[in-house]
Amino acid sequence: MVDTIHIEGLQTPVQIGVPDSERARWQNVEVDITVVPQNGFAGLEDDLEKTIDYERLSLDLRDVASARPRKLIETLAVEMAEHVLQHYPVREVSLTIRKFVLPGTRWVSVSVTRSVA
């Protein structure tokens, strides 16, 4: 079994959407993140420095999301996954982003999984 860290329902403000009018206003998306650390949980010795600080991770992903306007949540998902791989000691990251704008639906979502080569 693989050790994972999971953050579910991270709400983050974004400027996103294909029409200019949608991108012009801030809206919240919801993100689920699962990371597989390079090292498993055995041997952590209750030391935060030996694992992934999930509060820092969530703050970083909010910063990525709010850094600039985008048209597609697909673009945001790829950028967030790449940020995690570049800045955290992980073997794999999976993200799902939910956007709440399509009438008659609860949400639309995209998911990506990226691994260290």
C-alpha positions as CSV (number, residue, x, y, z in Angstrom):
1,M,0.0,0.0,0.0
2,V,1.2,3.5,-0.8
3,D,1.2,6.3,1.8
4,T,-0.7,9.4,0.6
5,I,-1.6,12.8,1.8
6,H,-5.1,14.0,0.7
7,I,-6.6,17.5,0.9
8,E,-10.2,17.6,-0.1
9,G,-12.4,20.6,-1.0
10,L,-9.7,23.3,-0.9
11,Q,-11.5,26.4,-1.9
12,T,-9.5,29.0,-3.7
13,P,-10.4,32.2,-5.5
14,V,-9.6,32.4,-9.2
15,Q,-10.3,34.5,-12.3
16,I,-11.2,31.8,-14.8
17,G,-13.5,31.3,-17.7
18,V,-13.6,31.6,-21.5
19,P,-15.8,34.7,-21.7
20,D,-14.0,37.9,-20.7
21,S,-16.9,38.8,-18.5
22,E,-16.5,35.6,-16.5
23,R,-12.7,36.1,-16.1
24,A,-13.3,39.7,-15.0
25,R,-14.8,38.6,-11.7
26,W,-13.4,36.4,-8.9
27,Q,-15.0,33.0,-8.3
28,N,-14.2,30.1,-6.1
29,V,-13.2,26.7,-7.3
30,E,-12.7,23.6,-5.2
31,V,-9.6,21.4,-5.4
32,D,-8.9,17.9,-4.2
33,I,-5.2,17.1,-4.0
34,T,-3.6,13.7,-3.4
35,V,0.2,13.4,-3.1
36,V,2.4,10.4,-2.8
37,P,5.5,11.5,-0.8
38,Q,8.9,10.3,-1.9
39,N,9.3,8.7,1.5
40,G,6.5,6.8,3.2
41,F,5.2,7.5,6.7
42,A,7.4,4.9,8.5
43,G,10.3,6.6,10.1
44,L,8.9,10.1,10.3
45,E,9.5,10.2,14.0
46,D,6.6,12.7,14.4
47,D,8.8,15.3,12.6
48,L,7.0,17.7,10.3
49,E,10.3,18.4,8.4
50,K,10.3,14.8,7.2
51,T,6.9,15.0,5.6
52,I,4.8,17.3,3.5
53,D,3.4,20.3,5.3
54,Y,-0.1,20.2,3.9
55,E,-0.9,23.7,5.2
56,R,2.0,25.1,3.2
57,L,0.9,23.1,0.2
58,S,-2.6,24.4,0.4
59,L,-1.4,28.0,0.7
60,D,1.0,27.5,-2.3
61,L,-1.7,26.1,-4.5
62,R,-4.0,29.0,-3.6
63,D,-1.2,31.4,-4.7
64,V,-0.8,29.5,-8.0
65,A,-4.5,29.7,-8.6
66,S,-4.8,33.4,-7.9
67,A,-1.6,34.4,-9.7
68,R,-3.2,35.3,-13.0
69,P,-6.4,35.0,-15.0
70,R,-6.9,31.8,-17.1
71,K,-9.5,30.6,-19.5
72,L,-9.4,26.9,-18.7
73,I,-9.5,24.9,-15.5
74,E,-7.5,22.3,-17.4
75,T,-4.6,24.9,-17.6
76,L,-4.9,25.6,-13.9
77,A,-4.9,21.9,-13.1
78,V,-1.7,21.3,-15.0
79,E,0.0,24.3,-13.5
80,M,-0.9,23.3,-10.0
81,A,0.4,19.7,-10.5
82,E,3.6,20.9,-12.0
83,H,4.1,23.3,-9.1
84,V,3.7,20.5,-6.6
85,L,6.2,18.3,-8.5
86,Q,8.8,21.1,-8.7
87,H,8.5,22.3,-5.1
88,Y,7.6,19.3,-2.9
89,P,9.3,15.9,-2.4
90,V,6.6,13.8,-4.0
91,R,6.5,10.9,-6.4
92,E,3.0,11.7,-7.7
93,V,0.3,14.2,-7.5
94,S,-3.4,14.0,-8.5
95,L,-5.7,17.0,-8.6
96,T,-9.4,17.4,-9.3
97,I,-10.7,21.0,-9.8
98,R,-14.4,21.7,-9.6
99,K,-16.0,24.8,-11.0
100,F,-19.5,25.9,-10.2
101,V,-20.8,27.8,-13.2
102,L,-22.7,25.5,-15.6
103,P,-26.5,26.0,-15.1
104,G,-28.3,22.8,-14.3
105,T,-25.3,21.0,-12.8
106,R,-23.6,20.8,-9.4
107,W,-20.2,21.4,-11.0
108,V,-17.9,20.6,-13.9
109,S,-14.5,19.2,-13.1
110,V,-11.2,18.1,-14.5
111,S,-8.6,15.8,-13.1
112,V,-4.9,15.3,-13.7
113,T,-2.2,13.0,-12.4
114,R,1.5,13.7,-12.8
115,S,4.5,11.7,-11.7
116,V,8.2,12.2,-11.3
117,A,9.8,10.8,-14.4
